[in-house]
Amino acid sequence: MARLSEGEAAAFDAFVKQRRESLLRTAFLLTGDLGRAEDLVQAALLETFRRWPRLHQRTDPIGYTRKTLVSRHIDSVRRRSWREVPIDLSAGPGAVEKVGVADHDGVPDRLLLRAALLGLPPRMRAVLVLRYFDDLTEADTAGLLGCSVGTVKSTAFRGLARLREALADTGPPSPHPGPGSNPGSPAVRSLSAFRHTVEEDHR
């Protein structure tokens, strides 16, 4: 375990205070489960703490922590023999709390989107979360996931298409999906709306 100086410890505490909630929201989008998300964030922050004497010299060490979080999630999914199952939308209105968006055929949009996200392969889900929830660039997303920018583009394209299909949206997705490239895409709008409702859930 790293031995931190007083100044390093203070800097780490400030980092955790500033970034933990955003990391938790990202982890929740990736896992669909608050308990697992909290464990994932704890593990990522512990790994960051171990390397803090070197990391805190950077302008913002969030990139390392986020990469650790995503990598640990993808590895854990690969190790599990069971497949993640999207939220049971037949659970009824009693299972829905703090609905902050319009209903779609009686089911809150955020639950539909959460189920759709959990139905995607883990790396595809990670690309969409990093691009549209964390607002990372294609280059930053590629660096974090250890793949090419072209892979990020094609994965985001396919992911948005699958979300559109799952959400019964209409109209083709943008061939170059991005926060500013196709703001009218229903899938992108749904991701944006879900981001805000998840933020409300964790306040």
Rosetta blueprint (number, residue, H / E / L):
1 M L
2 A L
3 R L
4 L L
5 S L
6 E H
7 G H
8 E H
9 A H
10 A H
11 A H
12 F H
13 D H
14 A H
15 F H
16 V H
17 K H
18 Q H
19 R H
20 R H
21 E H
22 S H
23 L H
24 L H
25 R H
26 T H
27 A H
28 F H
29 L H
30 L H
31 T H
32 G L
33 D L
34 L H
35 G H
36 R H
37 A H
38 E H
39 D H
40 L H
41 V H
42 Q H
43 A H
44 A H
45 L H
46 L H
47 E H
48 T H
49 F H
50 R H
51 R L
52 W H
53 P H
54 R H
55 L H
56 H L
57 Q L
58 R L
59 T L
60 D L
61 P L
62 I H
63 G H
64 Y H
65 T H
66 R H
67 K H
68 T H
69 L H
70 V H
71 S H
72 R H
73 H H
74 I H
75 D H
76 S H
77 V H
78 R H
79 R H
80 R L
81 S L
82 W L
83 R L
84 E L
85 V L
86 P L
87 I L
88 D L
89 L H
90 S H
91 A H
92 G L
93 P H
94 G H
95 A H
96 V L
97 E L
98 K L
99 V L
100 G L
101 V L
102 A L
103 D E
104 H E
105 D L
106 G L
107 V E
108 P E
109 D H
110 R H
111 L H
112 L H
113 L H
114 R H
115 A H
116 A H
117 L H
118 L H
119 G L
120 L L
121 P L
122 P H
123 R H
124 M H
125 R H
126 A H
127 V H
128 L H
129 V H
130 L H
131 R H
132 Y H
133 F H
134 D L
135 D L
136 L L
137 T L
138 E H
139 A H
140 D H
141 T H
142 A H
143 G H
144 L H
145 L H
146 G L
147 C L
148 S L
149 V H
150 G H
151 T H
152 V H
153 K H
154 S H
155 T H
156 A H
157 F H
158 R H
159 G H
160 L H
161 A H
162 R H
163 L H
164 R H
165 E H
166 A H
167 L L
168 A L
169 D L
170 T L
171 G L
172 P L
173 P L
174 S L
175 P L
176 H L
177 P L
178 G L
179 P L
180 G L
181 S L
182 N L
183 P L
184 G L
185 S L
186 P H
187 A H
188 V H
189 R H
190 S H
191 L H
192 S H
193 A H
194 F H
195 R H
196 H H
197 T H
198 V H
199 E H
200 E H
201 D H
202 H L
203 R L
